[in-house]
Amino acid sequence: MDMESLMAQAAELQNKVTAAQEQLAQTTVKGIAGNGECIVDLSGKYDVLRIVINPDVLSRGADAVASVVMAAYTDAKSKADVIIDQVMGAATAGVSLP
């Protein structure tokens, strides 16, 4: 394979990865904890977009609030991880990226 062809393939891969990153930035996942006591919306780039906490949780104190927020974030992150793997895997067509 010649250098020009290799450079063209690298540029194409970079364009696909950039498009995938833009798609992920526009993707939203919802993490839910405690039967809806807390909902965390994350982008596909792990940006926290929204947190909703049921007022009943607030009356149980700071530890309860922290617990449901962490659980909802963990749920959202695991969902985002799956989507990120799918989108980036499709963009890179199996090429391992650092």
VENZI-V463917 format. One record per helix or strand of 2 or more residues. SS is the DSSP state (hx for helix, st for strand). FROM is the first residue (numbers start at 1). TO is the last residue. If there is no record, write none. Layout:
SS | FROM | TO
SS | FROM | TO
This chain:
hx | 3 | 26
st | 28 | 33
hx | 34 | 36
st | 38 | 43
st | 48 | 53
hx | 55 | 58
hx | 62 | 92
